[in-house]
């Protein structure tokens, strides 16, 4: 366990965004964002949240979206949730939204209990059948997609990140400034 924590720490250090990246693309590369060669539209979907409200990805058009796939049984995912909550607080006056898609299979109460403990304000949607997870080719957790305000993919991030870091905020602000194009 200690060795894996050290490895995760080294990986996170290697992916830190430099303060003076020459371009947004270089900043994305430095953060470990896998960028598609051609920016394709992110598939739209509709899922139900914990409060039985329905949300669609297209509801967030015009905003930079962080689409984050996670599960309550995923230890790195659990570590990230408070960091995502802190990131959301830092970015709340921006055209930015975090959508967390939970992929637990049928244990809605377990998801609700965890969310109550962490108290995030971002959208938590449920994908118990794995339909959206499959649509987005999520093979490991956590997996995060950055989606531009025009609804096209910016890139994908696989694995745990320190979402509350100054580098993350700097990267997201750069994406918002450039229109993520």
MDAnalysis code that builds the backbone (N, CA, C; Angstrom):
import MDAnalysis as mda
import numpy as np

u = mda.Universe.empty(543, n_residues=181, atom_resindex=np.repeat(np.arange(181), 3), trajectory=True)
u.add_TopologyAttr("name", ["N", "CA", "C"] * 181)
u.add_TopologyAttr("resid", np.arange(1, 182))
u.add_TopologyAttr("resname", ["UNK", "UNK", "UNK", "UNK", "UNK", "UNK", "UNK", "UNK", "UNK", "UNK", "UNK", "UNK", "UNK", "UNK", "UNK", "UNK", "UNK", "UNK", "UNK", "UNK", "UNK", "UNK", "UNK", "UNK", "UNK", "UNK", "UNK", "UNK", "UNK", "UNK", "UNK", "UNK", "UNK", "UNK", "UNK", "UNK", "UNK", "UNK", "UNK", "UNK", "UNK", "UNK", "UNK", "UNK", "UNK", "UNK", "UNK", "UNK", "UNK", "UNK", "UNK", "UNK", "UNK", "UNK", "UNK", "UNK", "UNK", "UNK", "UNK", "UNK", "UNK", "UNK", "UNK", "UNK", "UNK", "UNK", "UNK", "UNK", "UNK", "UNK", "UNK", "UNK", "UNK", "UNK", "UNK", "UNK", "UNK", "UNK", "UNK", "UNK", "UNK", "UNK", "UNK", "UNK", "UNK", "UNK", "UNK", "UNK", "UNK", "UNK", "UNK", "UNK", "UNK", "UNK", "UNK", "UNK", "UNK", "UNK", "UNK", "UNK", "UNK", "UNK", "UNK", "UNK", "UNK", "UNK", "UNK", "UNK", "UNK", "UNK", "UNK", "UNK", "UNK", "UNK", "UNK", "UNK", "UNK", "UNK", "UNK", "UNK", "UNK", "UNK", "UNK", "UNK", "UNK", "UNK", "UNK", "UNK", "UNK", "UNK", "UNK", "UNK", "UNK", "UNK", "UNK", "UNK", "UNK", "UNK", "UNK", "UNK", "UNK", "UNK", "UNK", "UNK", "UNK", "UNK", "UNK", "UNK", "UNK", "UNK", "UNK", "UNK", "UNK", "UNK", "UNK", "UNK", "UNK", "UNK", "UNK", "UNK", "UNK", "UNK", "UNK", "UNK", "UNK", "UNK", "UNK", "UNK", "UNK", "UNK", "UNK", "UNK", "UNK", "UNK", "UNK", "UNK", "UNK", "UNK", "UNK", "UNK", "UNK"])
u.atoms.positions = np.array([
    [0.831, -1.196, 0.000],
    [0.000, 0.000, 0.000],
    [0.870, 1.252, 0.000],
    [1.937, 1.252, 0.827],
    [2.805, 2.413, 0.912],
    [3.516, 2.665, -0.415],
    [3.932, 1.577, -1.073],
    [4.590, 1.702, -2.364],
    [3.677, 2.279, -3.424],
    [2.407, 1.874, -3.406],
    [1.470, 2.400, -4.398],
    [1.184, 3.876, -4.147],
    [1.146, 4.283, -2.875],
    [0.947, 5.706, -2.574],
    [2.133, 6.525, -3.063],
    [3.339, 5.979, -2.923],
    [4.535, 6.668, -3.405],
    [4.500, 6.786, -4.919],
    [4.101, 5.701, -5.591],
    [4.000, 5.722, -7.044],
    [2.977, 6.759, -7.505],
    [1.831, 6.794, -6.855],
    [0.807, 7.788, -7.203],
    [1.372, 9.191, -7.017],
    [2.082, 9.424, -5.930],
    [2.682, 10.739, -5.678],
    [3.673, 11.123, -6.750],
    [4.502, 10.168, -7.192],
    [5.478, 10.456, -8.244],
    [4.780, 10.753, -9.556],
    [3.728, 10.004, -9.862],
    [2.972, 10.244, -11.095],
    [2.334, 11.626, -11.059],
    [1.762, 11.996, -9.919],
    [1.141, 13.316, -9.807],
    [2.167, 14.416, -9.995],
    [3.356, 14.252, -9.433],
    [4.411, 15.252, -9.618],
    [4.807, 15.363, -11.081],
    [4.877, 14.230, -11.757],
    [5.265, 14.246, -13.163],
    [4.224, 14.946, -14.029],
    [2.962, 14.959, -13.589],
    [1.890, 15.555, -14.391],
    [1.510, 16.950, -13.942],
    [2.268, 17.541, -13.043],
    [1.943, 18.893, -12.585],
    [2.063, 19.867, -13.755],
    [1.173, 20.805, -13.837],
    [1.178, 21.779, -14.919],
    [2.216, 22.855, -14.622],
    [3.147, 23.081, -15.536],
    [4.128, 24.129, -15.294],
    [3.469, 25.500, -15.257],
    [3.991, 26.382, -14.428],
    [3.411, 27.717, -14.270],
    [3.491, 28.511, -15.566],
    [4.482, 28.255, -16.399],
    [4.690, 29.047, -17.607],
    [4.569, 28.197, -18.869],
    [3.576, 27.363, -18.969],
    [3.378, 26.561, -20.176],
    [3.178, 27.494, -21.360],
    [3.801, 27.160, -22.501],
    [3.739, 28.019, -23.681],
    [2.360, 28.052, -24.322],
    [1.595, 26.999, -24.166],
    [0.275, 26.966, -24.775],
    [-0.652, 26.108, -23.925],
    [-1.930, 26.236, -24.202],
    [-2.908, 25.411, -23.500],
    [-2.650, 23.946, -23.820],
    [-2.298, 23.638, -25.066],
    [-2.024, 22.256, -25.454],
    [-0.863, 21.688, -24.641],
    [0.190, 22.484, -24.444],
    [1.318, 22.029, -23.633],
    [0.905, 21.846, -22.182],
    [0.048, 22.724, -21.682],
    [-0.430, 22.595, -20.306],
    [-1.260, 21.323, -20.154],
    [-2.086, 21.025, -21.147],
    [-2.865, 19.792, -21.120],
    [-1.945, 18.570, -21.129],
    [-0.929, 18.608, -21.981],
    [0.041, 17.509, -22.032],
    [0.733, 17.335, -20.680],
    [1.163, 18.447, -20.090],
    [1.870, 18.391, -18.812],
    [0.986, 17.850, -17.695],
    [-0.308, 18.080, -17.795],
    [-1.248, 17.603, -16.773],
    [-1.631, 16.142, -17.003],
    [-1.192, 15.575, -18.122],
    [-1.507, 14.179, -18.411],
    [-2.831, 13.994, -19.112],
    [-3.300, 15.027, -19.797],
    [-4.572, 14.933, -20.520],
    [-4.309, 14.310, -21.881],
    [-4.977, 13.195, -22.151],
    [-4.881, 12.573, -23.461],
    [-5.789, 13.356, -24.397],
    [-5.177, 13.981, -25.406],
    [-5.943, 14.829, -26.312],
    [-6.242, 14.089, -27.618],
    [-7.483, 14.172, -28.077],
    [-7.813, 13.520, -29.354],
    [-7.201, 14.300, -30.508],
    [-6.918, 13.583, -31.592],
    [-6.370, 14.248, -32.770],
    [-7.404, 15.178, -33.396],
    [-8.640, 14.732, -33.399],
    [-9.742, 15.531, -33.936],
    [-10.745, 15.717, -32.809],
    [-11.118, 16.953, -32.580],
    [-12.083, 17.215, -31.503],
    [-13.476, 16.825, -31.964],
    [-13.946, 15.713, -31.432],
    [-15.274, 15.202, -31.765],
    [-16.270, 15.638, -30.701],
    [-17.548, 15.716, -31.077],
    [-18.573, 16.033, -30.073],
    [-18.665, 14.918, -29.027],
    [-18.793, 15.317, -27.784],
    [-19.006, 14.348, -26.699],
    [-20.426, 13.815, -26.836],
    [-20.607, 12.500, -26.703],
    [-21.963, 11.945, -26.812],
    [-22.881, 12.498, -25.728],
    [-24.065, 12.914, -26.127],
    [-25.038, 13.391, -25.155],
    [-25.617, 12.197, -24.408],
    [-26.096, 12.438, -23.222],
    [-26.721, 11.387, -22.423],
    [-27.693, 12.038, -21.463],
    [-28.541, 11.219, -20.897],
    [-29.484, 11.648, -19.877],
    [-29.422, 10.636, -18.744],
    [-29.167, 11.122, -17.530],
    [-29.121, 10.262, -16.345],
    [-29.899, 10.908, -15.214],
    [-30.259, 10.091, -14.261],
    [-30.968, 10.556, -13.073],
    [-29.970, 10.778, -11.949],
    [-30.192, 11.841, -11.190],
    [-29.344, 12.137, -10.045],
    [-29.894, 11.523, -8.774],
    [-29.219, 11.776, -7.671],
    [-29.626, 11.232, -6.382],
    [-30.992, 11.738, -5.940],
    [-31.361, 12.929, -6.360],
    [-32.668, 13.489, -5.992],
    [-33.727, 13.202, -7.046],
    [-33.457, 12.227, -7.895],
    [-34.354, 11.797, -8.971],
    [-34.528, 12.824, -10.077],
    [-33.713, 13.882, -10.078],
    [-33.754, 14.843, -11.174],
    [-32.992, 14.262, -12.364],
    [-33.432, 14.587, -13.565],
    [-32.735, 14.141, -14.773],
    [-31.869, 15.270, -15.273],
    [-30.721, 14.902, -15.783],
    [-29.811, 15.885, -16.371],
    [-29.236, 15.297, -17.644],
    [-28.997, 16.166, -18.595],
    [-28.384, 15.778, -19.853],
    [-27.100, 16.571, -20.016],
    [-26.133, 15.972, -20.678],
    [-24.888, 16.688, -20.932],
    [-25.172, 17.985, -21.690],
    [-26.098, 17.944, -22.626],
    [-26.415, 19.134, -23.427],
    [-26.954, 20.292, -22.577],
    [-27.434, 20.009, -21.358],
    [-27.886, 21.075, -20.454],
    [-26.740, 22.010, -20.073],
    [-25.504, 21.548, -20.238],
    [-24.339, 22.300, -19.800],
    [-23.591, 22.945, -20.966],
    [-24.221, 22.947, -22.148],
    [-23.605, 23.575, -23.307],
    [-23.315, 25.035, -22.980],
    [-22.161, 25.521, -23.410],
    [-21.743, 26.890, -23.099],
    [-20.835, 26.967, -21.883],
    [-20.623, 25.835, -21.230],
    [-19.737, 25.779, -20.070],
    [-18.612, 24.780, -20.326],
    [-17.485, 25.006, -19.684],
    [-16.431, 24.008, -19.645],
    [-16.908, 22.940, -18.666],
    [-16.923, 21.679, -19.093],
    [-17.451, 20.597, -18.271],
    [-16.341, 19.617, -17.914],
    [-16.310, 19.251, -16.639],
    [-15.472, 18.159, -16.176],
    [-16.421, 17.003, -15.902],
    [-16.371, 15.987, -16.764],
    [-17.229, 14.810, -16.638],
    [-16.390, 13.731, -15.963],
    [-16.727, 13.436, -14.716],
    [-15.887, 12.589, -13.859],
    [-16.618, 11.286, -13.519],
    [-16.043, 10.155, -13.912],
    [-16.606, 8.842, -13.616],
    [-15.939, 8.289, -12.361],
    [-16.764, 7.789, -11.436],
    [-16.249, 7.324, -10.147],
    [-17.165, 6.263, -9.554],
    [-16.706, 5.635, -8.467],
    [-17.508, 4.659, -7.719],
    [-17.142, 4.763, -6.238],
    [-18.074, 4.404, -5.371],
    [-17.811, 4.485, -3.924],
    [-16.770, 3.465, -3.491],
    [-16.631, 2.353, -4.199],
    [-15.662, 1.317, -3.836],
    [-14.258, 1.625, -4.348],
    [-14.108, 2.661, -5.139],
    [-12.819, 3.056, -5.728],
    [-12.100, 3.995, -4.757],
    [-11.011, 3.531, -4.154],
    [-10.299, 4.318, -3.148],
    [-9.791, 5.640, -3.712],
    [-9.121, 5.675, -4.883],
    [-8.700, 6.969, -5.428],
    [-9.880, 7.908, -5.692],
    [-11.009, 7.336, -6.111],
    [-12.210, 8.147, -6.348],
    [-12.657, 8.814, -5.050],
    [-12.634, 8.069, -3.979],
    [-13.052, 8.597, -2.669],
    [-12.113, 9.716, -2.227],
    [-10.816, 9.558, -2.515],
    [-9.846, 10.604, -2.169],
    [-10.105, 11.887, -2.959],
    [-10.541, 11.729, -4.199],
    [-10.731, 12.886, -5.076],
    [-11.964, 13.720, -4.760],
    [-12.992, 13.125, -4.227],
    [-14.255, 13.846, -4.045],
    [-14.111, 15.146, -3.244],
    [-13.439, 15.161, -2.096],
    [-13.277, 16.451, -1.395],
    [-12.463, 17.458, -2.218],
    [-11.525, 16.960, -3.026],
    [-10.719, 17.844, -3.868],
    [-11.567, 18.438, -4.992],
    [-12.455, 17.626, -5.557],
    [-13.375, 18.141, -6.571],
    [-14.312, 19.180, -5.973],
    [-14.749, 18.925, -4.755],
    [-15.616, 19.880, -4.051],
    [-14.883, 21.212, -3.861],
    [-13.630, 21.153, -3.440],
    [-12.837, 22.369, -3.250],
    [-12.610, 23.081, -4.592],
    [-12.354, 22.309, -5.644],
    [-12.175, 22.899, -6.976],
    [-13.446, 23.614, -7.413],
    [-14.567, 22.974, -7.195],
    [-15.834, 23.598, -7.578],
    [-16.016, 24.930, -6.863],
    [-15.670, 24.990, -5.595],
    [-15.779, 26.249, -4.843],
    [-14.867, 27.329, -5.420],
    [-13.690, 26.947, -5.870],
    [-12.756, 27.915, -6.459],
    [-13.233, 28.416, -7.818],
    [-13.989, 27.589, -8.528],
    [-14.388, 27.918, -9.897],
    [-15.854, 28.337, -10.000],
    [-16.548, 28.542, -8.878],
    [-18.002, 28.693, -8.914],
    [-18.506, 29.933, -9.642],
    [-17.696, 30.925, -9.830],
    [-18.163, 32.114, -10.551],
    [-17.759, 32.080, -12.025],
    [-17.357, 30.924, -12.482],
    [-16.914, 30.750, -13.864],
    [-17.940, 29.896, -14.622],
    [-17.799, 29.875, -15.931],
    [-18.661, 29.039, -16.785],
    [-18.085, 27.623, -16.791],
    [-18.171, 26.983, -15.636],
    [-17.550, 25.681, -15.409],
    [-18.474, 24.813, -14.567],
    [-18.612, 23.546, -14.953],
    [-19.426, 22.611, -14.178],
    [-18.712, 21.284, -14.038],
    [-18.898, 20.677, -12.877],
    [-18.427, 19.323, -12.626],
    [-19.654, 18.420, -12.621],
    [-19.590, 17.379, -13.431],
    [-20.635, 16.368, -13.443],
    [-19.971, 15.061, -13.048],
    [-20.378, 14.507, -11.927],
    [-19.821, 13.240, -11.464],
    [-20.813, 12.122, -11.754],
    [-20.356, 11.146, -12.519],
    [-21.199, 10.008, -12.876],
    [-20.750, 8.818, -12.042],
    [-21.635, 8.394, -11.154],
    [-21.342, 7.257, -10.298],
    [-21.732, 5.972, -11.021],
    [-20.832, 4.985, -10.998],
    [-21.074, 3.737, -11.722],
    [-21.329, 2.552, -10.788],
    [-21.614, 2.819, -9.506],
    [-21.979, 1.721, -8.600],
    [-23.206, 1.011, -9.162],
    [-23.270, -0.271, -8.986],
    [-24.373, -1.066, -9.546],
    [-25.483, -1.250, -8.519],
    [-26.449, -0.343, -8.539],
    [-27.667, -0.531, -7.766],
    [-27.649, -0.161, -6.302],
    [-26.564, 0.342, -5.757],
    [-26.527, 0.678, -4.334],
    [-26.662, 2.188, -4.143],
    [-27.807, 2.697, -4.492],
    [-28.094, 4.130, -4.425],
    [-27.890, 4.688, -3.014],
    [-28.282, 3.951, -1.980],
    [-28.152, 4.430, -0.602],
    [-26.688, 4.589, -0.207],
    [-25.834, 3.686, -0.656],
    [-24.405, 3.795, -0.378],
    [-23.821, 5.060, -1.017],
    [-24.243, 5.333, -2.246],
    [-23.801, 6.553, -2.936],
    [-24.299, 7.780, -2.184],
    [-25.570, 7.780, -1.798],
    [-26.156, 8.907, -1.064],
    [-25.423, 9.135, 0.255],
    [-25.125, 8.080, 0.982],
    [-24.419, 8.214, 2.267],
    [-23.044, 8.835, 2.071],
    [-22.326, 8.391, 1.035],
    [-21.005, 8.962, 0.773],
    [-21.113, 10.432, 0.390],
    [-22.046, 10.771, -0.477],
    [-22.215, 12.165, -0.911],
    [-22.614, 13.038, 0.279],
    [-23.480, 12.544, 1.167],
    [-23.865, 13.304, 2.359],
    [-22.658, 13.592, 3.239],
    [-21.733, 12.639, 3.285],
    [-20.519, 12.792, 4.078],
    [-19.594, 13.859, 3.486],
    [-19.463, 13.861, 2.170],
    [-18.548, 14.783, 1.486],
    [-19.200, 16.140, 1.234],
    [-20.500, 16.173, 1.109],
    [-21.326, 17.359, 0.837],
    [-20.896, 18.187, -0.371],
    [-20.663, 17.558, -1.517],
    [-20.351, 18.361, -2.702],
    [-21.609, 19.014, -3.257],
    [-21.397, 20.061, -4.033],
    [-22.516, 20.754, -4.656],
    [-22.642, 20.410, -6.138],
    [-21.661, 19.710, -6.675],
    [-21.708, 19.401, -8.094],
    [-22.753, 18.341, -8.384],
    [-23.031, 18.183, -9.651],
    [-24.062, 17.246, -10.094],
    [-23.552, 15.817, -9.949],
    [-24.285, 14.998, -9.211],
    [-23.949, 13.582, -9.065],
    [-25.053, 12.783, -9.741],
    [-24.689, 12.126, -10.809],
    [-25.633, 11.345, -11.595],
    [-25.319, 9.864, -11.446],
    [-26.335, 9.032, -11.624],
    [-26.192, 7.594, -11.417],
    [-26.251, 6.847, -12.744],
    [-25.295, 5.946, -12.933],
    [-25.218, 5.123, -14.140],
    [-25.058, 3.657, -13.729],
    [-26.063, 3.091, -13.000],
    [-25.905, 1.736, -12.458],
    [-25.804, 0.640, -13.515],
    [-26.348, 0.863, -14.691],
    [-26.251, -0.143, -15.754],
    [-24.973, 0.011, -16.570],
    [-24.238, 1.097, -16.362],
    [-22.986, 1.316, -17.081],
    [-23.160, 1.764, -18.517],
    [-24.347, 2.235, -18.851],
    [-24.622, 2.654, -20.234],
    [-23.722, 3.826, -20.661],
    [-23.664, 4.872, -19.840],
    [-22.844, 6.042, -20.184],
    [-21.367, 5.704, -20.035],
    [-21.040, 4.913, -19.017],
    [-19.649, 4.473, -18.843],
    [-19.162, 3.773, -20.112],
    [-19.977, 2.898, -20.680],
    [-19.602, 2.207, -21.916],
    [-19.551, 3.158, -23.094],
    [-20.489, 4.072, -23.153],
    [-20.543, 5.063, -24.242],
    [-19.254, 5.886, -24.285],
    [-18.672, 6.145, -23.110],
    [-17.450, 6.935, -23.005],
    [-16.192, 6.069, -22.899],
    [-16.335, 4.772, -23.093],
    [-15.206, 3.831, -23.088],
    [-14.365, 3.948, -21.816],
    [-15.037, 4.042, -20.664],
    [-14.334, 4.120, -19.390],
    [-13.946, 2.701, -18.992],
    [-12.644, 2.471, -18.864],
    [-12.129, 1.144, -18.525],
    [-11.560, 1.087, -17.116],
    [-11.199, 2.224, -16.557],
    [-10.646, 2.283, -15.209],
    [-11.173, 3.513, -14.503],
    [-11.143, 3.478, -13.194],
    [-11.644, 4.600, -12.397],
    [-10.532, 5.150, -11.525],
    [-10.551, 6.416, -11.280],
    [-11.412, 7.433, -11.889],
    [-10.960, 7.781, -13.308],
    [-11.909, 8.182, -14.108],
    [-11.648, 8.699, -15.450],
    [-12.429, 9.997, -15.594],
    [-11.751, 11.001, -16.128],
    [-12.338, 12.329, -16.261],
    [-12.185, 12.823, -17.695],
    [-13.260, 13.369, -18.236],
    [-13.223, 13.996, -19.550],
    [-13.395, 15.495, -19.375],
    [-12.622, 16.251, -20.131],
    [-12.829, 17.692, -20.224],
    [-13.562, 17.947, -21.527],
    [-14.661, 18.678, -21.427],
    [-15.514, 18.947, -22.586],
    [-15.655, 20.454, -22.729],
    [-15.351, 20.936, -23.918],
    [-15.367, 22.375, -24.210],
    [-16.795, 22.918, -24.203],
    [-16.931, 24.232, -24.077],
    [-18.267, 24.839, -24.107],
    [-19.061, 24.526, -25.376],
    [-18.358, 24.202, -26.472],
    [-19.061, 23.848, -27.712],
    [-19.500, 22.380, -27.734],
    [-19.238, 21.638, -26.635],
    [-19.673, 20.256, -26.529],
    [-18.703, 19.245, -27.112],
    [-17.496, 19.685, -27.492],
    [-16.509, 18.775, -28.065],
    [-15.462, 18.389, -27.018],
    [-14.938, 17.176, -27.193],
    [-13.903, 16.689, -26.283],
    [-12.661, 17.560, -26.342],
    [-12.127, 17.872, -25.172],
    [-10.797, 18.471, -25.066],
    [-9.801, 17.353, -24.805],
    [-10.162, 16.454, -23.896],
    [-9.266, 15.354, -23.587],
    [-9.783, 14.504, -22.450],
    [-8.988, 13.473, -22.131],
    [-9.349, 12.507, -21.098],
    [-8.188, 12.366, -20.120],
    [-8.541, 12.215, -18.854],
    [-7.563, 12.028, -17.792],
    [-7.917, 10.735, -17.076],
    [-6.978, 9.825, -17.033],
    [-7.204, 8.557, -16.354],
    [-6.388, 8.550, -15.071],
    [-7.037, 8.231, -13.975],
    [-6.339, 8.130, -12.701],
    [-6.603, 9.324, -11.793],
    [-6.104, 9.184, -10.598],
    [-6.308, 10.170, -9.535],
    [-5.493, 11.435, -9.799],
    [-6.080, 12.574, -9.461],
    [-5.405, 13.869, -9.578],
    [-5.688, 14.700, -8.333],
    [-4.826, 15.671, -8.114],
    [-5.060, 16.650, -7.053],
    [-5.851, 17.794, -7.682],
    [-7.162, 17.643, -7.723],
    [-8.023, 18.598, -8.415],
    [-8.030, 19.968, -7.762],
    [-7.592, 20.080, -6.540],
    [-7.607, 21.345, -5.820],
    [-6.308, 22.130, -5.985],
    [-5.386, 21.637, -6.774],
    [-4.067, 22.262, -6.889],
    [-4.114, 23.571, -7.683],
    [-3.162, 24.455, -7.440],
    [-3.078, 25.687, -8.245],
    [-2.890, 25.374, -9.735],
    [-2.188, 24.280, -10.045],
    [-1.974, 23.902, -11.446],
    [-3.291, 23.560, -12.131],
    [-4.173, 22.883, -11.417],
    [-5.476, 22.533, -11.987],
    [-6.296, 23.790, -12.264],
    [-6.330, 24.680, -11.296],
    [-7.087, 25.931, -11.452],
    [-6.503, 26.739, -12.603],
    [-5.180, 26.786, -12.704],
    [-4.520, 27.527, -13.788],
    [-4.897, 26.918, -15.142],
    [-4.886, 25.583, -15.230],
    [-5.242, 24.919, -16.485],
    [-6.696, 25.211, -16.869],
    [-7.614, 25.081, -15.917],
    [-9.025, 25.322, -16.217],
    [-9.269, 26.783, -16.605],
    [-8.619, 27.701, -15.928],
    [-8.762, 29.115, -16.291],
    [-8.220, 29.377, -17.690],
    [-7.116, 28.718, -18.050],
    [-6.571, 28.863, -19.415],
    [-7.559, 28.322, -20.433],
    [-8.177, 27.187, -20.118],
    [-9.174, 26.636, -21.045],
    [-10.378, 27.569, -21.185],
    [-10.794, 28.171, -20.088],
    [-11.920, 29.116, -20.142],
    [-11.560, 30.375, -20.912],
    [-10.338, 30.839, -20.758],
    [-9.879, 32.053, -21.432],
    [-9.782, 31.857, -22.934],
    [-9.284, 30.684, -23.345],
    [-9.087, 30.439, -24.774],
    [-10.343, 29.906, -25.439],
    [-11.349, 29.634, -24.664],
    [-12.560, 29.045, -25.231],
    [-12.384, 27.568, -25.467],
    [-11.251, 27.010, -24.982],
    [-10.941, 25.572, -25.090],
    [-10.964, 25.105, -26.529],
    [-10.490, 25.943, -27.426],
    [-10.499, 25.553, -28.853],
    [-9.120, 25.215, -29.329],
])
